[in-house]
Amino acid sequence: MSWARRRVLVTGAGGFIGSHLVERLVASGATTKAFVHYRGDGGAGWLDRSAVRDDVEIVSGDVGDAECVRQAVRGVDVVFHLAALIGIPYSYRAPLSYVRVNIEGTMNVLQACRDWGVSRVVHTSTSEVYGTAQYVPIDEAHPLKGQSPYSASKIGADKLAEAFHLSFGLPVVTIRPFNTFGPRQSARAVIPTMIAQALRSDTILLGNTHVSRDFNYVSNTVDGFLLAGTSAAAVGVTCNIGTGEEVTIEQLAGAIQQIVKRPVRIERDETRLRPPSSEVERLVASRALAEQVLGWRPAVSFDDGLRLTVDWMRQNEALYRPRVYAI
């Protein structure tokens, strides 16, 4: 299905994944509205640095404000809901903020979409809702486990999306990205944290290095969003968007060291550790359902995506503070 002349809203549009999604939608011909968190300086996050900044309608607001969301949704056909608080360490410090943004904010988006008769809602989940893998690869039938206030809030948001589909017939698709990485990602995530340190220092400070993740380059994730917005078979379905490849943090450090071509030493930083029962030890996706329902497969490999990310960060080193632990 073509995106030409379709009217689309992206919440969280100024963020890492959201800004990449907006750019792809504009390139695909969609009439795109970007909902960004209000800032006093009038900024629109990463969209301020984007070549498509003048091709989208920027709407500043807060997903916690129901009327603000309602007005943003008015007149659009498809809503991609990405707005969320995502930092896991900060969720230990301010858990109520995650309830307000991730659960109440999602409620506001779903209700507005129901009121205006939106034809498709693509809701963003996270692999963190699974907790530590009870079996691998993790399929969508895997139990959900809130091992952090962040993951608990996203479970709540996912269940609201499910409820609005089952109770009211709202055409919702939930995609569950595994660890997306790439240009523009904040230093709260492990890959930009490690690259920023490796480019400027002889040491990389880390928490647990034995845990493993399924790292997926950002353009692959955006592919999943676009397919979820058009696939007729996807309505009411939750799909993992992950590569099915498992990489430990220790292996990741070695891969980054090879790309930057600098010897670096790994040091354990106790402040970067999660509480023991909150640590998610292992995440690796089954992508079978995404292939079946969406026709999705990762187009960019982990190694190629990592090289692209390092190249971008070399050109944007000033945006990162490598010795500061961002939560």
SERO-4910 file (N, C-alpha, C, O; in steps of 0.05 Angstrom, whole numbers):
BEGIN
 pado doro    nc1    nc2    nc3   cac1   cac2   cac3    cc1    cc2    cc3    oc1    oc2    oc3
  Met    A     17    -24      0      0      0      0     18     25      0     37     26     15
  Ser    A     11     44    -17     27     68    -19     21     87      4     -2     88     14
  Trp    A     42    102     13     38    122     34     30    149     22     24    168     36
  Ala    A     31    152     -4     25    177    -17     -3    186    -10    -23    171    -12
  Arg    A     -5    211     -2    -30    225      5    -43    214     31    -65    222     38
  Arg    A    -30    195     45    -40    186     71    -32    206     92     -9    216     92
  Arg    A    -50    212    111    -44    231    132    -36    216    157    -51    199    167
  Val    A    -12    222    167      0    206    188      9    223    211     19    246    207
  Leu    A      6    213    235     16    226    259     36    207    272     31    184    275
  Val    A     59    218    280     79    204    295     82    217    322     90    241    324
  Thr    A     76    203    344     83    214    371    111    206    378    121    185    369
  Gly    A    124    223    394    152    218    399    170    222    375    190    210    371
  Ala    A    161    240    357    173    244    331    201    257    332    216    254    314
  Gly    A    207    270    354    233    283    356    254    265    368    277    274    370
  Gly    A    247    241    375    266    222    387    282    207    367    281    211    343
  Phe    A    297    188    377    316    171    361    301    156    339    305    162    315
  Ile    A    284    137    346    270    122    325    249    139    311    246    138    287
  Gly    A    235    156    326    214    172    315    223    190    293    209    193    272
  Ser    A    247    203    296    257    221    275    264    205    249    259    215    227
  His    A    275    181    252    281    165    229    255    157    215    253    156    190
  Leu    A    235    150    231    209    142    219    196    165    204    186    162    182
  Val    A    197    189    216    186    213    202    199    217    175    186    223    155
  Glu    A    226    215    175    240    219    149    232    199    128    228    206    105
  Arg    A    228    174    136    220    153    117    191    158    107    185    154     84
  Leu    A    174    167    125    146    172    117    145    195     97    131    194     77
  Val    A    160    216    102    161    239     84    172    230     57    161    237     36
  Ala    A    193    214     57    205    204     32    186    186     17    187    184     -8
  Ser    A    167    173     32    147    155     19    122    170     10    104    157     -1
  Gly    A    121    196     15     99    211      5     77    217     24     56    229     17
  Ala    A     80    208     49     59    213     69     58    242     78     78    255     80
  Thr    A     33    252     82     30    278     95     33    274    125     16    261    138
  Thr    A     55    284    136     64    275    162     62    298    183     72    320    179
  Lys    A     50    291    205     48    308    228     66    297    250     64    273    257
  Ala    A     83    313    262    102    304    282     95    315    309     96    340    313
  Phe    A     87    298    327     80    306    355    106    304    372    116    282    375
  Val    A    116    326    382    140    327    397    134    338    425    116    354    428
  His    A    151    330    445    147    340    472    153    370    472    174    379    462
  Tyr    A    136    385    485    139    414    486    165    422    500    172    412    521
  Arg    A    179    441    487    203    453    498    201    483    497    190    494    478
  Gly    A    211    496    517    209    525    518    223    539    496    216    562    489
  Asp    A    244    526    484    258    539    462    246    534    435    256    542    414
  Gly    A    223    520    435    210    514    410    222    491    394    216    488    370
  Gly    A    241    477    406    255    456    392    238    432    386    218    427    399
  Ala    A    247    417    366    233    392    358    252    368    358    249    350    342
  Gly    A    271    368    377    289    346    380    306    342    355    316    361    343
  Trp    A    309    316    347    326    310    324    315    321    298    330    324    279
  Leu    A    289    327    297    278    338    273    289    365    266    289    374    243
  Asp    A    299    379    286    312    405    281    337    402    264    345    421    250
  Arg    A    349    379    264    373    373    248    367    358    223    385    351    208
  Ser    A    342    354    217    334    337    195    328    353    170    319    376    171
  Ala    A    334    341    147    329    354    121    299    356    116    291    372     98
  Val    A    282    341    131    253    342    125    239    361    145    214    361    145
  Arg    A    254    376    161    242    393    181    219    411    170    199    414    183
  Asp    A    223    421    147    203    440    136    181    425    120    163    438    110
  Asp    A    183    399    118    164    383    103    143    370    121    125    356    111
  Val    A    145    374    147    126    362    166    113    384    183    124    406    186
  Glu    A     89    378    193     76    395    211     84    388    239     79    366    248
  Ile    A     97    406    253    106    401    280     85    410    300     75    433    299
  Val    A     77    392    318     58    398    339     72    392    365     79    370    371
  Ser    A     75    413    382     87    410    408     66    405    429     45    417    428
  Gly    A     71    387    447     52    381    468     62    360    487     86    357    491
  Asp    A     43    346    500     50    326    520     29    304    518      5    310    519
  Val    A     38    279    515     18    257    513      2    254    538    -18    240    538
  Gly    A     11    266    560     -4    264    585    -28    283    586    -45    281    604
  Asp    A    -30    300    566    -53    319    564    -73    308    543    -67    309    519
  Ala    A    -95    298    552   -114    285    535   -124    303    513   -126    294    490
  Glu    A   -131    328    519   -142    346    498   -120    353    478   -126    356    454
  Cys    A    -96    357    487    -74    362    469    -70    340    449    -66    344    425
  Val    A    -71    315    459    -69    292    442    -92    290    423    -89    284    399
  Arg    A   -116    295    433   -140    294    417   -138    313    393   -146    305    370
  Gln    A   -129    337    397   -126    356    375   -105    348    355   -107    352    331
  Ala    A    -84    335    365    -62    326    347    -72    303    329    -64    302    306
  Val    A    -88    286    340    -98    262    324   -119    270    304   -122    256    284
  Arg    A   -133    291    308   -155    299    290   -145    301    261   -125    315    256
  Gly    A   -160    288    243   -154    291    215   -133    273    203   -127    275    180
  Val    A   -123    254    219   -103    236    208   -114    208    204   -134    200    216
  Asp    A   -101    192    187   -110    165    180    -96    144    197   -108    124    206
  Val    A    -70    148    202    -53    129    215    -38    143    237    -27    165    233
  Val    A    -36    130    261    -21    141    283      1    121    291     -5     97    296
  Phe    A     26    130    291     48    114    301     54    125    329     63    148    332
  His    A     50    109    349     53    119    377     80    109    388     83     86    396
  Leu    A     99    127    389    126    121    399    132    137    424    152    130    438
  Ala    A    117    157    431    124    174    454    124    157    480    105    143    486
  Ala    A    146    160    495    149    144    519    173    154    535    191    166    524
  Leu    A    173    149    561    197    150    577    210    123    575    197    103    579
  Ile    A    237    123    568    249     97    562    273     90    579    281     66    579
  Gly    A    284    108    594    308    101    610    302     83    633    287     90    651
  Ile    A    314     59    633    308     40    655    320     50    682    305     50    701
  Pro    A    345     59    683    355     68    709    338     91    721    334     92    746
  Tyr    A    329    109    704    312    131    715    286    122    725    273    134    742
  Ser    A    276     99    715    250     88    724    252     79    753    231     77    767
  Tyr    A    276     72    763    279     66    791    275     91    809    266     89    831
  Arg    A    283    113    797    283    138    812    255    152    811    247    164    831
  Ala    A    242    150    789    217    165    785    196    147    772    187    153    750
  Pro    A    187    125    785    169    106    773    142    118    765    130    110    745
  Leu    A    132    137    781    106    149    775    106    163    748     86    164    734
  Ser    A    129    175    741    131    189    716    126    169    693    114    177    672
  Tyr    A    135    145    696    131    125    675    102    116    673     92    110    651
  Val    A     88    115    695     59    109    694     45    131    679     28    126    662
  Arg    A     51    156    685     37    179    674     42    181    644     24    186    628
  Val    A     67    177    635     74    180    607     67    155    591     53    157    571
  Asn    A     76    132    601     73    108    585     46     95    586     36     84    566
  Ile    A     33     96    609      6     84    611    -15    105    606    -32    101    588
  Glu    A    -15    127    620    -36    147    616    -33    160    588    -53    166    575
  Gly    A     -8    165    580     -4    176    553    -15    158    531    -27    167    512
  Thr    A    -10    132    534    -20    113    514    -51    113    515    -63    111    494
  Met    A    -62    114    539    -91    115    541   -102    139    526   -122    137    512
  Asn    A    -89    162    529    -98    186    515    -97    183    484   -115    191    470
  Val    A    -76    170    475    -73    166    446    -94    147    436   -107    152    415
  Leu    A    -98    125    450   -118    105    441   -146    117    441   -162    112    423
  Gln    A   -153    132    462   -179    143    463   -184    164    441   -205    165    429
  Ala    A   -164    180    436   -166    199    414   -169    185    387   -185    194    370
  Cys    A   -154    164    383   -157    149    358   -184    136    355   -196    135    333
  Arg    A   -195    127    377   -222    116    377   -243    137    371   -261    133    354
  Asp    A   -240    160    383   -259    182    379   -260    192    351   -281    198    340
  Trp    A   -236    193    338   -234    204    311   -236    183    289   -235    190    266
  Gly    A   -238    158    297   -241    137    277   -217    132    260   -218    128    236
  Val    A   -193    133    273   -168    129    259   -167    100    247   -177     81    260
  Ser    A   -157     98    223   -158     72    209   -136     52    217   -138     28    212
  Arg    A   -115     62    230    -94     44    240    -78     58    262    -70     81    259
  Val    A    -73     43    284    -55     53    305    -33     32    307    -37      9    311
  Val    A     -8     42    305     15     25    310     27     33    336     39     54    340
  His    A     24     15    355     33     19    383     61      7    387     66    -15    378
  Thr    A     78     21    401    106     12    405    109      0    432    105     12    453
  Ser    A    117    -25    432    124    -40    457    154    -40    460    168    -23    449
  Thr    A    164    -60    474    193    -63    478    199    -92    487    182   -105    499
  Ser    A    222   -102    479    230   -129    488    233   -131    518    232   -153    528
  Glu    A    236   -109    532    239   -110    561    215   -121    575    217   -130    598
  Val    A    191   -121    562    167   -132    575    169   -162    580    155   -173    596
  Tyr    A    188   -176    566    191   -204    570    207   -211    595    205   -233    606
  Gly    A    223   -192    605    241   -199    626    262   -218    616    264   -223    591
  Thr    A    278   -230    634    298   -250    626    285   -273    612    265   -284    621
  Ala    A    296   -281    589    284   -302    573    281   -328    589    299   -338    601
  Gln    A    256   -338    588    251   -365    600    257   -387    579    261   -410    586
  Tyr    A    257   -379    554    266   -397    532    274   -379    509    265   -356    507
  Val    A    290   -390    491    298   -374    468    295   -391    443    297   -416    444
  Pro    A    290   -379    420    285   -350    417    258   -343    429    240   -360    431
  Ile    A    255   -318    438    230   -309    451    209   -303    429    213   -287    411
  Asp    A    187   -317    431    165   -311    413    144   -295    428    147   -289    452
  Glu    A    123   -287    414    104   -269    426     86   -282    447     72   -268    462
  Ala    A     87   -308    449     73   -322    470     88   -324    496     78   -333    517
  His    A    113   -315    496    130   -315    520    116   -299    543    105   -277    537
  Pro    A    117   -308    568    105   -293    590    117   -265    592    140   -260    585
  Leu    A    101   -246    602    111   -219    607    118   -216    636    106   -228    654
  Lys    A    140   -201    642    149   -199    669    161   -171    673    180   -163    659
  Gly    A    150   -156    692    158   -129    697    182   -128    715    179   -125    740
  Gln    A    206   -130    704    230   -130    721    241   -102    726    262    -99    740
  Ser    A    228    -82    717    234    -54    723    208    -38    722    190    -47    708
  Pro    A    207    -15    735    183      2    732    178      9    703    155     12    694
  Tyr    A    200     13    687    197     19    659    182     -4    645    162      0    631
  Ser    A    192    -29    648    179    -51    634    151    -56    643    133    -63    627
  Ala    A    146    -51    669    118    -54    680    100    -34    667     77    -40    660
  Ser    A    110     -9    663     93     11    650     87      4    621     65     10    611
  Lys    A    106     -8    608    102    -15    580     83    -39    577     68    -41    558
  Ile    A     85    -57    597     65    -79    597     37    -68    600     19    -76    586
  Gly    A     34    -49    618      8    -36    621     -2    -22    596    -25    -25    588
  Ala    A     16     -9    582      9      5    557      2    -16    535    -18    -12    521
  Asp    A     17    -37    534     10    -59    514    -17    -70    519    -33    -75    500
  Lys    A    -24    -75    544    -50    -86    551    -73    -67    545    -95    -76    538
  Leu    A    -68    -41    549    -88    -22    541    -93    -23    511   -116    -22    502
  Ala    A    -71    -24    495    -75    -26    466    -90    -51    459   -108    -50    442
  Glu    A    -84    -73    472    -99    -98    467   -128    -95    475   -146   -104    460
  Ala    A   -133    -82    497   -161    -79    507   -177    -61    488   -200    -67    483
  Phe    A   -165    -40    477   -180    -23    459   -186    -37    433   -206    -31    420
  His    A   -169    -55    425   -175    -71    401   -198    -90    406   -217    -92    391
  Leu    A   -196   -105    428   -215   -126    434   -242   -115    443   -263   -126    437
  Ser    A   -241    -92    458   -266    -81    469   -280    -63    449   -305    -63    448
  Phe    A   -265    -47    434   -277    -27    417   -272    -30    387   -281    -14    371
  Gly    A   -257    -51    380   -251    -55    352   -231    -36    341   -229    -33    316
  Leu    A   -215    -22    358   -195     -3    347   -174    -19    332   -163    -38    343
  Pro    A   -168    -11    308   -149    -26    292   -120    -21    300   -105     -5    288
  Val    A   -111    -36    321    -85    -32    333    -66    -54    324    -74    -78    322
  Val    A    -42    -47    318    -20    -66    314      2    -58    334      9    -35    337
  Thr    A     12    -78    349     34    -73    368     59    -85    357     60   -109    352
  Ile    A     80    -68    354    106    -80    347    124    -78    372    124    -58    387
  Arg    A    140    -98    375    157   -101    399    186   -101    390    198   -122    387
  Pro    A    198    -77    387    226    -77    379    245    -88    400    242    -83    424
  Phe    A    264   -104    391    286   -111    408    307    -88    406    300    -67    395
  Asn    A    330    -91    416    348    -68    422    356    -53    397    377    -60    385
  Thr    A    341    -33    389    347    -17    366    371      1    372    374     12    394
  Phe    A    388      4    352    411     22    355    416     36    328    406     28    307
  Gly    A    433     57    329    439     71    305    444    101    310    444    109    333
  Pro    A    448    117    289    452    145    292    430    159    308    406    152    304
  Arg    A    437    178    325    419    194    341    411    181    367    397    195    383
  Gln    A    418    157    373    410    145    398    424    159    421    447    166    419
  Ser    A    410    162    443    421    176    466    440    159    481    441    134    478
  Ala    A    456    172    498    477    158    514    465    141    536    479    128    551
  Arg    A    438    141    539    426    123    558    428     94    549    425     76    565
  Ala    A    432     90    523    434     63    512    463     54    511    481     70    510
  Val    A    467     28    512    494     17    515    512     21    491    535     27    495
  Ile    A    502     19    467    519     21    443    531     50    441    555     52    438
  Pro    A    515     71    441    528     97    439    545    104    463    565    118    461
  Thr    A    538     93    487    555     97    510    582     85    506    603     98    512
  Met    A    583     61    496    609     47    491    625     60    469    649     63    471
  Ile    A    611     67    447    626     80    425    638    107    433    661    112    427
  Ala    A    622    123    447    632    149    456    656    146    473    675    162    471
  Gln    A    656    127    491    680    122    508    703    112    492    726    120    496
  Ala    A    698     93    474    720     81    458    733    101    440    757     98    434
  Leu    A    719    121    430    730    141    412    748    161    427    766    172    415
  Arg    A    744    164    453    759    185    467    776    175    490    792    191    501
  Ser    A    773    150    498    786    141    523    798    114    518    792    100    499
  Asp    A    816    107    537    828     80    536    812     60    552    819     36    553
  Thr    A    791     68    566    774     50    581    745     54    575    736     76    567
  Ile    A    730     33    577    701     34    575    689     25    601    694      3    610
  Leu    A    673     42    614    660     35    639    633     23    633    617     34    618
  Leu    A    629     -1    644    604    -16    639    594    -28    665    608    -30    685
  Gly    A    568    -36    664    557    -52    685    562    -81    679    585    -90    676
  Asn    A    541    -98    678    544   -126    672    552   -130    642    541   -118    624
  Thr    A    572   -146    638    581   -152    611    573   -179    601    577   -186    578
  His    A    561   -196    619    553   -223    611    525   -224    599    518   -244    587
  Val    A    510   -202    603    482   -203    592    483   -202    562    502   -192    550
  Ser    A    462   -211    549    461   -212    520    435   -198    510    415   -197    524
  Arg    A    437   -187    486    415   -173    474    414   -179    444    433   -190    432
  Asp    A    391   -173    432    387   -176    403    387   -148    392    367   -133    393
  Phe    A    410   -140    381    413   -112    371    404   -110    342    412   -126    325
  Asn    A    388    -90    336    375    -87    310    379    -58    300    372    -39    314
  Tyr    A    391    -55    277    396    -28    266    370    -13    261    350    -25    254
  Val    A    371     13    265    347     30    265    331     29    240    306     29    240
  Ser    A    344     27    217    328     26    192    312      1    190    291      1    177
  Asn    A    322    -21    201    306    -46    202    281    -42    219    259    -51    211
  Thr    A    284    -29    242    261    -24    259    240     -7    245    216    -11    247
  Val    A    250     14    231    232     32    216    217     16    194    194     21    189
  Asp    A    231     -3    181    217    -20    162    194    -34    175    172    -37    163
  Gly    A    198    -44    200    177    -58    214    153    -39    220    130    -48    217
  Phe    A    158    -15    227    137      4    232    120      9    206     96      8    207
  Leu    A    134     13    184    120     19    159    103     -5    150     80     -1    141
  Leu    A    113    -29    153     98    -52    146     74    -56    165     52    -64    156
  Ala    A     78    -50    190     56    -52    210     34    -32    204     10    -37    210
  Gly    A     41    -10    191     21     10    184      5      4    159    -15     17    154
  Thr    A     13    -17    144     -1    -23    119    -12    -52    117    -30    -57    102
  Ser    A     -1    -70    133     -9    -98    130    -37   -103    141    -42    -98    165
  Ala    A    -55   -113    125    -82   -118    134    -83   -141    154   -100   -141    172
  Ala    A    -64   -160    151    -64   -183    169    -53   -177    197    -55   -193    215
  Ala    A    -42   -153    201    -29   -146    226    -47   -136    247    -40   -135    271
  Val    A    -71   -128    240    -89   -115    259    -95   -135    282   -103   -158    278
  Gly    A    -92   -125    307    -96   -142    330    -73   -159    338    -75   -175    357
  Val    A    -51   -157    323    -28   -175    327     -5   -160    340     -2   -136    336
  Thr    A     11   -174    356     36   -164    367     59   -178    354     59   -203    354
  Cys    A     78   -163    343    100   -176    328    127   -166    340    131   -142    343
  Asn    A    144   -185    346    172   -179    352    186   -167    327    181   -177    305
  Ile    A    203   -147    332    220   -137    311    248   -140    321    260   -122    333
  Gly    A    260   -163    315    287   -169    324    300   -188    305    287   -201    289
  Thr    A    327   -189    306    342   -204    286    343   -234    291    347   -249    272
  Gly    A    340   -242    316    344   -270    323    373   -276    329    380   -300    332
  Glu    A    391   -256    330    419   -260    335    425   -249    363    417   -227    370
  Glu    A    441   -264    379    446   -258    406    475   -248    409    494   -262    400
  Val    A    479   -225    422    506   -214    426    509   -206    455    492   -191    466
  Thr    A    530   -215    468    535   -207    496    548   -179    495    559   -171    475
  Ile    A    547   -165    518    559   -139    520    589   -141    517    602   -124    505
  Glu    A    601   -163    526    629   -167    523    636   -170    493    656   -159    484
  Gln    A    620   -185    478    624   -188    449    621   -161    435    635   -155    417
  Leu    A    601   -146    444    596   -120    433    620   -102    436    628    -87    418
  Ala    A    632   -102    460    656    -86    465    679    -93    446    693    -76    436
  Gly    A    682   -119    442    703   -128    423    698   -118    395    716   -111    381
  Ala    A    673   -119    386    666   -111    359    671    -81    355    681    -72    335
  Ile    A    664    -65    376    668    -36    374    698    -30    374    707    -13    359
  Gln    A    714    -44    390    742    -40    391    755    -45    363    773    -30    355
  Gln    A    746    -66    349    756    -71    323    750    -49    303    766    -43    285
  Ile    A    726    -38    305    718    -17    286    733      9    291    742     22    273
  Val    A    736     17    317    749     43    323    779     41    321    793     61    319
  Lys    A    789     16    321    818     11    318    834     25    340    855     36    334
  Arg    A    824     23    364    838     33    387    837     12    409    816      0    413
  Pro    A    859      7    423    859    -12    446    844      1    469    851     23    478
  Val    A    824    -13    479    809     -2    502    806    -24    523    805    -48    517
  Arg    A    805    -15    548    803    -34    571    775    -32    582    764    -10    586
  Ile    A    763    -54    589    736    -55    601    738    -54    631    753    -70    643
  Glu    A    724    -35    644    724    -33    673    695    -34    683    677    -22    671
  Arg    A    691    -48    704    665    -50    716    659    -26    733    675    -17    750
  Asp    A    636    -14    728    627     10    743    601      2    759    580     -3    747
  Glu    A    604      0    785    582    -10    802    557      8    799    534     -2    803
  Thr    A    560     33    793    537     51    791    520     45    767    497     53    765
  Arg    A    530     30    748    516     23    723    501     -3    725    488    -12    706
  Leu    A    502    -17    748    489    -42    751    460    -38    759    453    -21    774
  Arg    A    442    -55    747    415    -56    756    413    -71    783    430    -87    789
  Pro    A    392    -67    798    387    -85    821    386   -114    812    375   -119    791
  Pro    A    398   -132    827    401   -160    818    376   -173    806    377   -186    785
  Ser    A    353   -170    820    329   -183    810    316   -168    787    297   -177    775
  Ser    A    327   -144    781    316   -128    760    331   -131    734    322   -124    712
  Glu    A    355   -143    735    372   -147    712    359   -167    692    353   -190    700
  Val    A    356   -159    667    347   -177    646    372   -190    634    388   -176    621
  Glu    A    375   -216    638    400   -229    631    402   -235    601    424   -234    590
  Arg    A    380   -241    588    382   -251    561    357   -244    545    334   -249    554
  Leu    A    361   -232    522    339   -225    503    347   -232    475    368   -222    465
  Val    A    332   -249    462    337   -255    434    310   -263    421    296   -280    432
  Ala    A    304   -251    399    277   -252    387    273   -276    369    292   -285    355
  Ser    A    249   -286    369    239   -301    346    226   -281    327    208   -266    335
  Arg    A    234   -281    302    222   -262    283    202   -276    264    194   -264    244
  Ala    A    195   -301    271    178   -317    253    152   -303    247    142   -303    225
  Leu    A    139   -292    268    113   -280    264    115   -254    247     98   -249    230
  Ala    A    135   -239    252    139   -214    235    144   -221    206    134   -207    189
  Glu    A    158   -243    201    162   -252    174    135   -261    161    130   -255    138
  Gln    A    120   -275    177     95   -286    167     73   -265    163     60   -264    142
  Val    A     70   -247    182     48   -228    182     56   -202    167     39   -191    152
  Leu    A     80   -192    171     89   -167    160    106   -170    135    109   -151    119
  Gly    A    118   -194    131    137   -197    110    163   -182    117    178   -173     99
  Trp    A    169   -180    143    193   -165    152    217   -183    157    214   -205    168
  Arg    A    240   -174    148    265   -186    154    286   -163    157    283   -143    144
  Pro    A    306   -166    174    326   -145    176    343   -143    151    354   -163    142
  Ala    A    345   -119    141    360   -115    116    389   -107    121    406   -112    105
  Val    A    394    -95    144    421    -86    152    431   -104    174    418   -107    194
  Ser    A    455   -115    170    466   -134    190    476   -118    215    479    -94    214
  Phe    A    480   -133    236    491   -121    261    518   -108    255    523    -85    263
  Asp    A    536   -122    241    563   -112    236    562    -86    219    575    -67    225
  Asp    A    545    -86    198    543    -63    181    531    -39    196    539    -17    194
  Gly    A    510    -45    212    497    -25    228    516    -12    248    515     12    253
  Leu    A    533    -29    260    552    -19    280    572      0    267    579     20    278
  Arg    A    582     -8    243    600     10    229    587     36    221    600     57    224
  Leu    A    563     35    212    548     60    205    545     78    230    547    102    228
  Thr    A    540     65    253    536     81    277    562     93    287    562    117    295
  Val    A    584     78    285    610     90    293    617    113    274    626    134    284
  Asp    A    613    110    248    618    132    230    603    157    237    614    179    237
  Trp    A    577    153    243    561    177    250    570    189    276    571    214    278
  Met    A    577    173    295    586    184    321    613    198    319    618    217    334
  Arg    A    630    189    301    656    203    296    650    232    287    664    250    295
  Gln    A    630    235    271    623    261    261    607    278    281    603    302    276
  Asn    A    597    266    302    580    280    321    589    276    350    573    274    368
  Glu    A    615    273    354    626    268    380    618    289    401    615    283    424
  Ala    A    615    314    392    609    336    410    582    333    423    576    346    444
  Leu    A    565    316    413    538    312    424    538    293    448    518    291    462
  Tyr    A    561    281    454    562    260    475    582    268    496    603    280    490
  Arg    A    577    260    521    595    264    543    603    237    554    589    226    571
  Pro    A    625    225    544    630    197    548    635    189    577    631    166    583
  Arg    A    644    207    594    649    199    622    626    204    640    627    199    664
  Val    A    604    214    629    580    219    645    561    195    642    554    188    619
  Tyr    A    552    184    664    532    162    662    505    174    661    494    184    680
  Ala    A    493    173    637    466    184    632    445    163    639    446    141    628
  Ile    A    427    170    657    406    151    664    380    159    651    360    145    655
***
